[in-house]
Amino acid sequence: RNMQAALQAVRSHGAHAQGTLSYTTSPAHTLQTWLDLTEQLLETGVDSIAIKDMSGILTPMAAFELVSEIKKRYDVKLHLHCHATT
């Protein structure tokens, strides 16, 4: 709901509106949590979704599962931005 004004402004200028998932881990952040957030972003009308791993904790397997499940369920362009902390 808070994003609607920003999305409308972006669209009024013919620009690309990208929603973002800021990846983290916790007992509350399950695969289903990320899928639910993806659906909520898509319902707002975003053009694409970025998965941002700002702390470098997204493992290859978790990335595979998350991207695979999003692509299986939704026709959306995805961008993945990762950092390495090794």
BATORVO-853156 format. One record per atom (N, C-alpha, C): atom name; x, z, y; residue in one letter. Coordinates in nm, 4 decimals. Layout:
// residues N
<node><name>CA</name><X>X</X><Z>Z</Z><Y>Y</Y><resn>A</resn></node>
...
//
This chain:
// residues 86
<node><name>N</name><X>0.0821</X><Z>0.0000</Z><Y>-0.1192</Y><resn>R</resn></node>
<node><name>CA</name><X>0.0000</X><Z>0.0000</Z><Y>0.0000</Y><resn>R</resn></node>
<node><name>C</name><X>0.0863</X><Z>0.0000</Z><Y>0.1252</Y><resn>R</resn></node>
<node><name>N</name><X>0.1930</X><Z>0.0781</Z><Y>0.1278</Y><resn>N</resn></node>
<node><name>CA</name><X>0.2790</X><Z>0.0825</Z><Y>0.2453</Y><resn>N</resn></node>
<node><name>C</name><X>0.3528</X><Z>-0.0481</Z><Y>0.2679</Y><resn>N</resn></node>
<node><name>N</name><X>0.3662</X><Z>-0.1278</Z><Y>0.1633</Y><resn>M</resn></node>
<node><name>CA</name><X>0.4398</X><Z>-0.2532</Z><Y>0.1746</Y><resn>M</resn></node>
<node><name>C</name><X>0.3548</X><Z>-0.3681</Z><Y>0.2261</Y><resn>M</resn></node>
<node><name>N</name><X>0.2245</X><Z>-0.3520</Z><Y>0.2308</Y><resn>Q</resn></node>
<node><name>CA</name><X>0.1369</X><Z>-0.4635</Z><Y>0.2665</Y><resn>Q</resn></node>
<node><name>C</name><X>0.1672</X><Z>-0.5215</Z><Y>0.4039</Y><resn>Q</resn></node>
<node><name>N</name><X>0.1891</X><Z>-0.4381</Z><Y>0.5035</Y><resn>A</resn></node>
<node><name>CA</name><X>0.2172</X><Z>-0.4889</Z><Y>0.6386</Y><resn>A</resn></node>
<node><name>C</name><X>0.3464</X><Z>-0.5691</Z><Y>0.6393</Y><resn>A</resn></node>
<node><name>N</name><X>0.4484</X><Z>-0.5189</Z><Y>0.5720</Y><resn>A</resn></node>
<node><name>CA</name><X>0.5757</X><Z>-0.5909</Z><Y>0.5661</Y><resn>A</resn></node>
<node><name>C</name><X>0.5604</X><Z>-0.7234</Z><Y>0.4921</Y><resn>A</resn></node>
<node><name>N</name><X>0.4874</X><Z>-0.7218</Z><Y>0.3812</Y><resn>L</resn></node>
<node><name>CA</name><X>0.4657</X><Z>-0.8453</Z><Y>0.3058</Y><resn>L</resn></node>
<node><name>C</name><X>0.3887</X><Z>-0.9480</Z><Y>0.3876</Y><resn>L</resn></node>
<node><name>N</name><X>0.2880</X><Z>-0.9034</Z><Y>0.4593</Y><resn>Q</resn></node>
<node><name>CA</name><X>0.2111</X><Z>-0.9951</Z><Y>0.5432</Y><resn>Q</resn></node>
<node><name>C</name><X>0.2983</X><Z>-1.0547</Z><Y>0.6523</Y><resn>Q</resn></node>
<node><name>N</name><X>0.3858</X><Z>-0.9741</Z><Y>0.7108</Y><resn>A</resn></node>
<node><name>CA</name><X>0.4757</X><Z>-1.0247</Z><Y>0.8152</Y><resn>A</resn></node>
<node><name>C</name><X>0.5727</X><Z>-1.1276</Z><Y>0.7576</Y><resn>A</resn></node>
<node><name>N</name><X>0.6274</X><Z>-1.0992</Z><Y>0.6407</Y><resn>V</resn></node>
<node><name>CA</name><X>0.7193</X><Z>-1.1931</Z><Y>0.5761</Y><resn>V</resn></node>
<node><name>C</name><X>0.6478</X><Z>-1.3241</Z><Y>0.5477</Y><resn>V</resn></node>
<node><name>N</name><X>0.5306</X><Z>-1.3160</Z><Y>0.4903</Y><resn>R</resn></node>
<node><name>CA</name><X>0.4541</X><Z>-1.4364</Z><Y>0.4560</Y><resn>R</resn></node>
<node><name>C</name><X>0.4120</X><Z>-1.5155</Z><Y>0.5797</Y><resn>R</resn></node>
<node><name>N</name><X>0.3816</X><Z>-1.4469</Z><Y>0.6878</Y><resn>S</resn></node>
<node><name>CA</name><X>0.3387</X><Z>-1.5175</Z><Y>0.8097</Y><resn>S</resn></node>
<node><name>C</name><X>0.4509</X><Z>-1.6044</Z><Y>0.8661</Y><resn>S</resn></node>
<node><name>N</name><X>0.5742</X><Z>-1.5737</Z><Y>0.8283</Y><resn>H</resn></node>
<node><name>CA</name><X>0.6891</X><Z>-1.6532</Z><Y>0.8727</Y><resn>H</resn></node>
<node><name>C</name><X>0.7388</X><Z>-1.7477</Z><Y>0.7637</Y><resn>H</resn></node>
<node><name>N</name><X>0.6628</X><Z>-1.7569</Z><Y>0.6550</Y><resn>G</resn></node>
<node><name>CA</name><X>0.6988</X><Z>-1.8473</Z><Y>0.5463</Y><resn>G</resn></node>
<node><name>C</name><X>0.8230</X><Z>-1.8055</Z><Y>0.4694</Y><resn>G</resn></node>
<node><name>N</name><X>0.8558</X><Z>-1.6789</Z><Y>0.4743</Y><resn>A</resn></node>
<node><name>CA</name><X>0.9771</X><Z>-1.6301</Z><Y>0.4085</Y><resn>A</resn></node>
<node><name>C</name><X>0.9472</X><Z>-1.5777</Z><Y>0.2678</Y><resn>A</resn></node>
<node><name>N</name><X>1.0520</X><Z>-1.5515</Z><Y>0.1956</Y><resn>H</resn></node>
<node><name>CA</name><X>1.0458</X><Z>-1.5038</Z><Y>0.0576</Y><resn>H</resn></node>
<node><name>C</name><X>1.0380</X><Z>-1.3510</Z><Y>0.0571</Y><resn>H</resn></node>
<node><name>N</name><X>0.9384</X><Z>-1.2976</Z><Y>-0.0117</Y><resn>A</resn></node>
<node><name>CA</name><X>0.9206</X><Z>-1.1519</Z><Y>-0.0201</Y><resn>A</resn></node>
<node><name>C</name><X>0.9663</X><Z>-1.1045</Z><Y>-0.1578</Y><resn>A</resn></node>
<node><name>N</name><X>1.0699</X><Z>-1.0228</Z><Y>-0.1589</Y><resn>Q</resn></node>
<node><name>CA</name><X>1.1243</X><Z>-0.9739</Z><Y>-0.2848</Y><resn>Q</resn></node>
<node><name>C</name><X>1.1000</X><Z>-0.8240</Z><Y>-0.2985</Y><resn>Q</resn></node>
<node><name>N</name><X>1.0383</X><Z>-0.7859</Z><Y>-0.4098</Y><resn>G</resn></node>
<node><name>CA</name><X>1.0213</X><Z>-0.6445</Z><Y>-0.4410</Y><resn>G</resn></node>
<node><name>C</name><X>1.1441</X><Z>-0.5951</Z><Y>-0.5161</Y><resn>G</resn></node>
<node><name>N</name><X>1.1673</X><Z>-0.4663</Z><Y>-0.5129</Y><resn>T</resn></node>
<node><name>CA</name><X>1.2891</X><Z>-0.4124</Z><Y>-0.5737</Y><resn>T</resn></node>
<node><name>C</name><X>1.2597</X><Z>-0.2926</Z><Y>-0.6631</Y><resn>T</resn></node>
<node><name>N</name><X>1.3227</X><Z>-0.2935</Z><Y>-0.7797</Y><resn>L</resn></node>
<node><name>CA</name><X>1.3259</X><Z>-0.1777</Z><Y>-0.8679</Y><resn>L</resn></node>
<node><name>C</name><X>1.4647</X><Z>-0.1175</Z><Y>-0.8538</Y><resn>L</resn></node>
<node><name>N</name><X>1.4748</X><Z>0.0039</Z><Y>-0.8061</Y><resn>S</resn></node>
<node><name>CA</name><X>1.6038</X><Z>0.0726</Z><Y>-0.7940</Y><resn>S</resn></node>
<node><name>C</name><X>1.6258</X><Z>0.1527</Z><Y>-0.9214</Y><resn>S</resn></node>
<node><name>N</name><X>1.7061</X><Z>0.0971</Z><Y>-1.0108</Y><resn>Y</resn></node>
<node><name>CA</name><X>1.7216</X><Z>0.1520</Z><Y>-1.1448</Y><resn>Y</resn></node>
<node><name>C</name><X>1.7876</X><Z>0.2896</Z><Y>-1.1442</Y><resn>Y</resn></node>
<node><name>N</name><X>1.7320</X><Z>0.3765</Z><Y>-1.2241</Y><resn>T</resn></node>
<node><name>CA</name><X>1.7910</X><Z>0.5078</Z><Y>-1.2485</Y><resn>T</resn></node>
<node><name>C</name><X>1.7462</X><Z>0.5549</Z><Y>-1.3860</Y><resn>T</resn></node>
<node><name>N</name><X>1.8005</X><Z>0.6640</Z><Y>-1.4304</Y><resn>T</resn></node>
<node><name>CA</name><X>1.7599</X><Z>0.7204</Z><Y>-1.5588</Y><resn>T</resn></node>
<node><name>C</name><X>1.7157</X><Z>0.8646</Z><Y>-1.5391</Y><resn>T</resn></node>
<node><name>N</name><X>1.6129</X><Z>0.9002</Z><Y>-1.6121</Y><resn>S</resn></node>
<node><name>CA</name><X>1.5617</X><Z>1.0368</Z><Y>-1.6159</Y><resn>S</resn></node>
<node><name>C</name><X>1.4534</X><Z>1.0385</Z><Y>-1.7225</Y><resn>S</resn></node>
<node><name>N</name><X>1.4059</X><Z>1.1555</Z><Y>-1.7617</Y><resn>P</resn></node>
<node><name>CA</name><X>1.2959</X><Z>1.1590</Z><Y>-1.8576</Y><resn>P</resn></node>
<node><name>C</name><X>1.1711</X><Z>1.0845</Z><Y>-1.8074</Y><resn>P</resn></node>
<node><name>N</name><X>1.1550</X><Z>1.0745</Z><Y>-1.6771</Y><resn>A</resn></node>
<node><name>CA</name><X>1.0373</X><Z>1.0068</Z><Y>-1.6211</Y><resn>A</resn></node>
<node><name>C</name><X>1.0549</X><Z>0.8557</Z><Y>-1.6105</Y><resn>A</resn></node>
<node><name>N</name><X>1.1764</X><Z>0.8061</Z><Y>-1.6222</Y><resn>H</resn></node>
<node><name>CA</name><X>1.2029</X><Z>0.6636</Z><Y>-1.6037</Y><resn>H</resn></node>
<node><name>C</name><X>1.2210</X><Z>0.5943</Z><Y>-1.7385</Y><resn>H</resn></node>
<node><name>N</name><X>1.1097</X><Z>0.5675</Z><Y>-1.8021</Y><resn>T</resn></node>
<node><name>CA</name><X>1.1086</X><Z>0.4993</Z><Y>-1.9313</Y><resn>T</resn></node>
<node><name>C</name><X>1.0921</X><Z>0.3495</Z><Y>-1.9084</Y><resn>T</resn></node>
<node><name>N</name><X>1.1064</X><Z>0.2729</Z><Y>-2.0146</Y><resn>L</resn></node>
<node><name>CA</name><X>1.0816</X><Z>0.1290</Z><Y>-2.0054</Y><resn>L</resn></node>
<node><name>C</name><X>0.9408</X><Z>0.1041</Z><Y>-1.9530</Y><resn>L</resn></node>
<node><name>N</name><X>0.8445</X><Z>0.1820</Z><Y>-2.0001</Y><resn>Q</resn></node>
<node><name>CA</name><X>0.7065</X><Z>0.1641</Z><Y>-1.9539</Y><resn>Q</resn></node>
<node><name>C</name><X>0.6933</X><Z>0.1927</Z><Y>-1.8046</Y><resn>Q</resn></node>
<node><name>N</name><X>0.7671</X><Z>0.2905</Z><Y>-1.7546</Y><resn>T</resn></node>
<node><name>CA</name><X>0.7656</X><Z>0.3195</Z><Y>-1.6109</Y><resn>T</resn></node>
<node><name>C</name><X>0.8071</X><Z>0.1961</Z><Y>-1.5323</Y><resn>T</resn></node>
<node><name>N</name><X>0.9164</X><Z>0.1316</Z><Y>-1.5753</Y><resn>W</resn></node>
<node><name>CA</name><X>0.9658</X><Z>0.0128</Z><Y>-1.5040</Y><resn>W</resn></node>
<node><name>C</name><X>0.8678</X><Z>-0.1028</Z><Y>-1.5151</Y><resn>W</resn></node>
<node><name>N</name><X>0.8028</X><Z>-0.1171</Z><Y>-1.6300</Y><resn>L</resn></node>
<node><name>CA</name><X>0.7027</X><Z>-0.2231</Z><Y>-1.6450</Y><resn>L</resn></node>
<node><name>C</name><X>0.5821</X><Z>-0.1966</Z><Y>-1.5553</Y><resn>L</resn></node>
<node><name>N</name><X>0.5396</X><Z>-0.0717</Z><Y>-1.5469</Y><resn>D</resn></node>
<node><name>CA</name><X>0.4279</X><Z>-0.0365</Z><Y>-1.4582</Y><resn>D</resn></node>
<node><name>C</name><X>0.4635</X><Z>-0.0636</Z><Y>-1.3124</Y><resn>D</resn></node>
<node><name>N</name><X>0.5850</X><Z>-0.0279</Z><Y>-1.2721</Y><resn>L</resn></node>
<node><name>CA</name><X>0.6280</X><Z>-0.0536</Z><Y>-1.1342</Y><resn>L</resn></node>
<node><name>C</name><X>0.6381</X><Z>-0.2032</Z><Y>-1.1063</Y><resn>L</resn></node>
<node><name>N</name><X>0.6828</X><Z>-0.2790</Z><Y>-1.2064</Y><resn>T</resn></node>
<node><name>CA</name><X>0.6875</X><Z>-0.4249</Z><Y>-1.1915</Y><resn>T</resn></node>
<node><name>C</name><X>0.5478</X><Z>-0.4795</Z><Y>-1.1667</Y><resn>T</resn></node>
<node><name>N</name><X>0.4520</X><Z>-0.4344</Z><Y>-1.2454</Y><resn>E</resn></node>
<node><name>CA</name><X>0.3141</X><Z>-0.4806</Z><Y>-1.2282</Y><resn>E</resn></node>
<node><name>C</name><X>0.2612</X><Z>-0.4440</Z><Y>-1.0899</Y><resn>E</resn></node>
<node><name>N</name><X>0.2901</X><Z>-0.3234</Z><Y>-1.0445</Y><resn>Q</resn></node>
<node><name>CA</name><X>0.2448</X><Z>-0.2822</Z><Y>-0.9114</Y><resn>Q</resn></node>
<node><name>C</name><X>0.3062</X><Z>-0.3704</Z><Y>-0.8029</Y><resn>Q</resn></node>
<node><name>N</name><X>0.4339</X><Z>-0.4024</Z><Y>-0.8159</Y><resn>L</resn></node>
<node><name>CA</name><X>0.4973</X><Z>-0.4911</Z><Y>-0.7184</Y><resn>L</resn></node>
<node><name>C</name><X>0.4327</X><Z>-0.6291</Z><Y>-0.7201</Y><resn>L</resn></node>
<node><name>N</name><X>0.4076</X><Z>-0.6812</Z><Y>-0.8390</Y><resn>L</resn></node>
<node><name>CA</name><X>0.3458</X><Z>-0.8137</Z><Y>-0.8490</Y><resn>L</resn></node>
<node><name>C</name><X>0.2054</X><Z>-0.8149</Z><Y>-0.7903</Y><resn>L</resn></node>
<node><name>N</name><X>0.1335</X><Z>-0.7058</Z><Y>-0.8054</Y><resn>E</resn></node>
<node><name>CA</name><X>-0.0009</X><Z>-0.6966</Z><Y>-0.7477</Y><resn>E</resn></node>
<node><name>C</name><X>0.0019</X><Z>-0.7002</Z><Y>-0.5952</Y><resn>E</resn></node>
<node><name>N</name><X>0.1147</X><Z>-0.6624</Z><Y>-0.5347</Y><resn>T</resn></node>
<node><name>CA</name><X>0.1249</X><Z>-0.6685</Z><Y>-0.3886</Y><resn>T</resn></node>
<node><name>C</name><X>0.1514</X><Z>-0.8102</Z><Y>-0.3403</Y><resn>T</resn></node>
<node><name>N</name><X>0.1910</X><Z>-0.8989</Z><Y>-0.4323</Y><resn>G</resn></node>
<node><name>CA</name><X>0.2133</X><Z>-1.0380</Z><Y>-0.3941</Y><resn>G</resn></node>
<node><name>C</name><X>0.3577</X><Z>-1.0764</Z><Y>-0.3691</Y><resn>G</resn></node>
<node><name>N</name><X>0.4535</X><Z>-1.0011</Z><Y>-0.4237</Y><resn>V</resn></node>
<node><name>CA</name><X>0.5936</X><Z>-1.0373</Z><Y>-0.4041</Y><resn>V</resn></node>
<node><name>C</name><X>0.6242</X><Z>-1.1703</Z><Y>-0.4730</Y><resn>V</resn></node>
<node><name>N</name><X>0.7248</X><Z>-1.2406</Z><Y>-0.4217</Y><resn>D</resn></node>
<node><name>CA</name><X>0.7654</X><Z>-1.3693</Z><Y>-0.4786</Y><resn>D</resn></node>
<node><name>C</name><X>0.8648</X><Z>-1.3530</Z><Y>-0.5932</Y><resn>D</resn></node>
<node><name>N</name><X>0.9410</X><Z>-1.2477</Z><Y>-0.5911</Y><resn>S</resn></node>
<node><name>CA</name><X>1.0390</X><Z>-1.2206</Z><Y>-0.6960</Y><resn>S</resn></node>
<node><name>C</name><X>1.0665</X><Z>-1.0707</Z><Y>-0.6985</Y><resn>S</resn></node>
<node><name>N</name><X>1.1401</X><Z>-1.0315</Z><Y>-0.8015</Y><resn>I</resn></node>
<node><name>CA</name><X>1.1743</X><Z>-0.8898</Z><Y>-0.8156</Y><resn>I</resn></node>
<node><name>C</name><X>1.3244</X><Z>-0.8778</Z><Y>-0.8380</Y><resn>I</resn></node>
<node><name>N</name><X>1.3846</X><Z>-0.7845</Z><Y>-0.7681</Y><resn>A</resn></node>
<node><name>CA</name><X>1.5255</X><Z>-0.7515</Z><Y>-0.7878</Y><resn>A</resn></node>
<node><name>C</name><X>1.5343</X><Z>-0.6194</Z><Y>-0.8629</Y><resn>A</resn></node>
<node><name>N</name><X>1.6204</X><Z>-0.6167</Z><Y>-0.9614</Y><resn>I</resn></node>
<node><name>CA</name><X>1.6531</X><Z>-0.4920</Z><Y>-1.0299</Y><resn>I</resn></node>
<node><name>C</name><X>1.7901</X><Z>-0.4526</Z><Y>-0.9768</Y><resn>I</resn></node>
<node><name>N</name><X>1.7960</X><Z>-0.3412</Z><Y>-0.9077</Y><resn>K</resn></node>
<node><name>CA</name><X>1.9214</X><Z>-0.2987</Z><Y>-0.8457</Y><resn>K</resn></node>
<node><name>C</name><X>1.9747</X><Z>-0.1742</Z><Y>-0.9158</Y><resn>K</resn></node>
<node><name>N</name><X>2.0937</X><Z>-0.1885</Z><Y>-0.9670</Y><resn>D</resn></node>
<node><name>CA</name><X>2.1625</X><Z>-0.0793</Z><Y>-1.0355</Y><resn>D</resn></node>
<node><name>C</name><X>2.2689</X><Z>-0.0253</Z><Y>-0.9408</Y><resn>D</resn></node>
<node><name>N</name><X>2.2242</X><Z>0.0458</Z><Y>-0.8412</Y><resn>M</resn></node>
<node><name>CA</name><X>2.3136</X><Z>0.0884</Z><Y>-0.7331</Y><resn>M</resn></node>
<node><name>C</name><X>2.4200</X><Z>0.1875</Z><Y>-0.7772</Y><resn>M</resn></node>
<node><name>N</name><X>2.3966</X><Z>0.2580</Z><Y>-0.8871</Y><resn>S</resn></node>
<node><name>CA</name><X>2.4950</X><Z>0.3576</Z><Y>-0.9304</Y><resn>S</resn></node>
<node><name>C</name><X>2.5750</X><Z>0.3143</Z><Y>-1.0531</Y><resn>S</resn></node>
<node><name>N</name><X>2.5520</X><Z>0.1932</Z><Y>-1.1011</Y><resn>G</resn></node>
<node><name>CA</name><X>2.6300</X><Z>0.1423</Z><Y>-1.2131</Y><resn>G</resn></node>
<node><name>C</name><X>2.5998</X><Z>0.2072</Z><Y>-1.3462</Y><resn>G</resn></node>
<node><name>N</name><X>2.4748</X><Z>0.2480</Z><Y>-1.3669</Y><resn>I</resn></node>
<node><name>CA</name><X>2.4397</X><Z>0.3177</Z><Y>-1.4913</Y><resn>I</resn></node>
<node><name>C</name><X>2.3540</X><Z>0.2335</Z><Y>-1.5859</Y><resn>I</resn></node>
<node><name>N</name><X>2.3194</X><Z>0.1127</Z><Y>-1.5461</Y><resn>L</resn></node>
<node><name>CA</name><X>2.2377</X><Z>0.0254</Z><Y>-1.6308</Y><resn>L</resn></node>
<node><name>C</name><X>2.3265</X><Z>-0.0314</Z><Y>-1.7413</Y><resn>L</resn></node>
<node><name>N</name><X>2.2995</X><Z>0.0088</Z><Y>-1.8643</Y><resn>T</resn></node>
<node><name>CA</name><X>2.3798</X><Z>-0.0385</Z><Y>-1.9775</Y><resn>T</resn></node>
<node><name>C</name><X>2.3371</X><Z>-0.1796</Z><Y>-2.0159</Y><resn>T</resn></node>
<node><name>N</name><X>2.4232</X><Z>-0.2529</Z><Y>-2.0860</Y><resn>P</resn></node>
<node><name>CA</name><X>2.3842</X><Z>-0.3872</Z><Y>-2.1294</Y><resn>P</resn></node>
<node><name>C</name><X>2.2556</X><Z>-0.3875</Z><Y>-2.2123</Y><resn>P</resn></node>
<node><name>N</name><X>2.2399</X><Z>-0.2916</Z><Y>-2.3030</Y><resn>M</resn></node>
<node><name>CA</name><X>2.1190</X><Z>-0.2883</Z><Y>-2.3867</Y><resn>M</resn></node>
<node><name>C</name><X>1.9954</X><Z>-0.2562</Z><Y>-2.3039</Y><resn>M</resn></node>
<node><name>N</name><X>2.0048</X><Z>-0.1611</Z><Y>-2.2133</Y><resn>A</resn></node>
<node><name>CA</name><X>1.8901</X><Z>-0.1282</Z><Y>-2.1283</Y><resn>A</resn></node>
<node><name>C</name><X>1.8540</X><Z>-0.2469</Z><Y>-2.0394</Y><resn>A</resn></node>
<node><name>N</name><X>1.9541</X><Z>-0.3180</Z><Y>-1.9889</Y><resn>A</resn></node>
<node><name>CA</name><X>1.9282</X><Z>-0.4365</Z><Y>-1.9067</Y><resn>A</resn></node>
<node><name>C</name><X>1.8587</X><Z>-0.5436</Z><Y>-1.9896</Y><resn>A</resn></node>
<node><name>N</name><X>1.9076</X><Z>-0.5657</Z><Y>-2.1111</Y><resn>F</resn></node>
<node><name>CA</name><X>1.8467</X><Z>-0.6640</Z><Y>-2.2002</Y><resn>F</resn></node>
<node><name>C</name><X>1.7008</X><Z>-0.6300</Z><Y>-2.2271</Y><resn>F</resn></node>
<node><name>N</name><X>1.6746</X><Z>-0.5044</Z><Y>-2.2616</Y><resn>E</resn></node>
<node><name>CA</name><X>1.5369</X><Z>-0.4629</Z><Y>-2.2910</Y><resn>E</resn></node>
<node><name>C</name><X>1.4469</X><Z>-0.4776</Z><Y>-2.1690</Y><resn>E</resn></node>
<node><name>N</name><X>1.4935</X><Z>-0.4326</Z><Y>-2.0540</Y><resn>L</resn></node>
<node><name>CA</name><X>1.4118</X><Z>-0.4372</Z><Y>-1.9328</Y><resn>L</resn></node>
<node><name>C</name><X>1.3823</X><Z>-0.5804</Z><Y>-1.8912</Y><resn>L</resn></node>
<node><name>N</name><X>1.4854</X><Z>-0.6630</Z><Y>-1.8827</Y><resn>V</resn></node>
<node><name>CA</name><X>1.4654</X><Z>-0.8022</Z><Y>-1.8411</Y><resn>V</resn></node>
<node><name>C</name><X>1.3800</X><Z>-0.8766</Z><Y>-1.9431</Y><resn>V</resn></node>
<node><name>N</name><X>1.4073</X><Z>-0.8571</Z><Y>-2.0715</Y><resn>S</resn></node>
<node><name>CA</name><X>1.3294</X><Z>-0.9248</Z><Y>-2.1762</Y><resn>S</resn></node>
<node><name>C</name><X>1.1821</X><Z>-0.8893</Z><Y>-2.1688</Y><resn>S</resn></node>
<node><name>N</name><X>1.1521</X><Z>-0.7617</Z><Y>-2.1533</Y><resn>E</resn></node>
<node><name>CA</name><X>1.0117</X><Z>-0.7192</Z><Y>-2.1481</Y><resn>E</resn></node>
<node><name>C</name><X>0.9419</X><Z>-0.7697</Z><Y>-2.0220</Y><resn>E</resn></node>
<node><name>N</name><X>1.0098</X><Z>-0.7676</Z><Y>-1.9094</Y><resn>I</resn></node>
<node><name>CA</name><X>0.9483</X><Z>-0.8200</Z><Y>-1.7867</Y><resn>I</resn></node>
<node><name>C</name><X>0.9204</X><Z>-0.9688</Z><Y>-1.8029</Y><resn>I</resn></node>
<node><name>N</name><X>1.0183</X><Z>-1.0455</Z><Y>-1.8530</Y><resn>K</resn></node>
<node><name>CA</name><X>1.0006</X><Z>-1.1902</Z><Y>-1.8686</Y><resn>K</resn></node>
<node><name>C</name><X>0.8928</X><Z>-1.2224</Z><Y>-1.9718</Y><resn>K</resn></node>
<node><name>N</name><X>0.8801</X><Z>-1.1381</Z><Y>-2.0747</Y><resn>K</resn></node>
<node><name>CA</name><X>0.7780</X><Z>-1.1609</Z><Y>-2.1771</Y><resn>K</resn></node>
<node><name>C</name><X>0.6370</X><Z>-1.1434</Z><Y>-2.1193</Y><resn>K</resn></node>
<node><name>N</name><X>0.6220</X><Z>-1.0490</Z><Y>-2.0280</Y><resn>R</resn></node>
<node><name>CA</name><X>0.4900</X><Z>-1.0139</Z><Y>-1.9755</Y><resn>R</resn></node>
<node><name>C</name><X>0.4515</X><Z>-1.0878</Z><Y>-1.8482</Y><resn>R</resn></node>
<node><name>N</name><X>0.5499</X><Z>-1.1242</Z><Y>-1.7668</Y><resn>Y</resn></node>
<node><name>CA</name><X>0.5195</X><Z>-1.1775</Z><Y>-1.6336</Y><resn>Y</resn></node>
<node><name>C</name><X>0.6004</X><Z>-1.3037</Z><Y>-1.6053</Y><resn>Y</resn></node>
<node><name>N</name><X>0.5391</X><Z>-1.3958</Z><Y>-1.5350</Y><resn>D</resn></node>
<node><name>CA</name><X>0.6073</X><Z>-1.5166</Z><Y>-1.4896</Y><resn>D</resn></node>
<node><name>C</name><X>0.6600</X><Z>-1.4889</Z><Y>-1.3494</Y><resn>D</resn></node>
<node><name>N</name><X>0.7784</X><Z>-1.4313</Z><Y>-1.3422</Y><resn>V</resn></node>
<node><name>CA</name><X>0.8346</X><Z>-1.3911</Z><Y>-1.2134</Y><resn>V</resn></node>
<node><name>C</name><X>0.9851</X><Z>-1.4167</Z><Y>-1.2149</Y><resn>V</resn></node>
<node><name>N</name><X>1.0372</X><Z>-1.4560</Z><Y>-1.1007</Y><resn>K</resn></node>
<node><name>CA</name><X>1.1820</X><Z>-1.4707</Z><Y>-1.0878</Y><resn>K</resn></node>
<node><name>C</name><X>1.2437</X><Z>-1.3321</Z><Y>-1.0744</Y><resn>K</resn></node>
<node><name>N</name><X>1.3515</X><Z>-1.3108</Z><Y>-1.1495</Y><resn>L</resn></node>
<node><name>CA</name><X>1.4216</X><Z>-1.1824</Z><Y>-1.1458</Y><resn>L</resn></node>
<node><name>C</name><X>1.5633</X><Z>-1.2012</Z><Y>-1.0929</Y><resn>L</resn></node>
<node><name>N</name><X>1.6089</X><Z>-1.1035</Z><Y>-1.0204</Y><resn>H</resn></node>
<node><name>CA</name><X>1.7469</X><Z>-1.0972</Z><Y>-0.9738</Y><resn>H</resn></node>
<node><name>C</name><X>1.8011</X><Z>-0.9628</Z><Y>-1.0205</Y><resn>H</resn></node>
<node><name>N</name><X>1.9223</X><Z>-0.9631</Z><Y>-1.0722</Y><resn>L</resn></node>
<node><name>CA</name><X>1.9840</X><Z>-0.8401</Z><Y>-1.1208</Y><resn>L</resn></node>
<node><name>C</name><X>2.1123</X><Z>-0.8157</Z><Y>-1.0425</Y><resn>L</resn></node>
<node><name>N</name><X>2.1208</X><Z>-0.6995</Z><Y>-0.9811</Y><resn>H</resn></node>
<node><name>CA</name><X>2.2383</X><Z>-0.6627</Z><Y>-0.9013</Y><resn>H</resn></node>
<node><name>C</name><X>2.2956</X><Z>-0.5344</Z><Y>-0.9597</Y><resn>H</resn></node>
<node><name>N</name><X>2.4169</X><Z>-0.5429</Z><Y>-1.0125</Y><resn>C</resn></node>
<node><name>CA</name><X>2.4779</X><Z>-0.4280</Z><Y>-1.0794</Y><resn>C</resn></node>
<node><name>C</name><X>2.6099</X><Z>-0.3886</Z><Y>-1.0147</Y><resn>C</resn></node>
<node><name>N</name><X>2.6477</X><Z>-0.2662</Z><Y>-1.0392</Y><resn>H</resn></node>
<node><name>CA</name><X>2.7784</X><Z>-0.2146</Z><Y>-1.0005</Y><resn>H</resn></node>
<node><name>C</name><X>2.8445</X><Z>-0.1589</Z><Y>-1.1251</Y><resn>H</resn></node>
<node><name>N</name><X>2.9748</X><Z>-0.1699</Z><Y>-1.1337</Y><resn>A</resn></node>
<node><name>CA</name><X>3.0492</X><Z>-0.1128</Z><Y>-1.2455</Y><resn>A</resn></node>
<node><name>C</name><X>3.1197</X><Z>0.0133</Z><Y>-1.1975</Y><resn>A</resn></node>
<node><name>N</name><X>3.1035</X><Z>0.1195</Z><Y>-1.2720</Y><resn>T</resn></node>
<node><name>CA</name><X>3.1680</X><Z>0.2451</Z><Y>-1.2337</Y><resn>T</resn></node>
<node><name>C</name><X>3.2826</X><Z>0.2797</Z><Y>-1.3280</Y><resn>T</resn></node>
<node><name>N</name><X>3.3275</X><Z>0.1812</Z><Y>-1.4070</Y><resn>T</resn></node>
<node><name>CA</name><X>3.4375</X><Z>0.2065</Z><Y>-1.5001</Y><resn>T</resn></node>
<node><name>C</name><X>3.5711</X><Z>0.1744</Z><Y>-1.4382</Y><resn>T</resn></node>
//
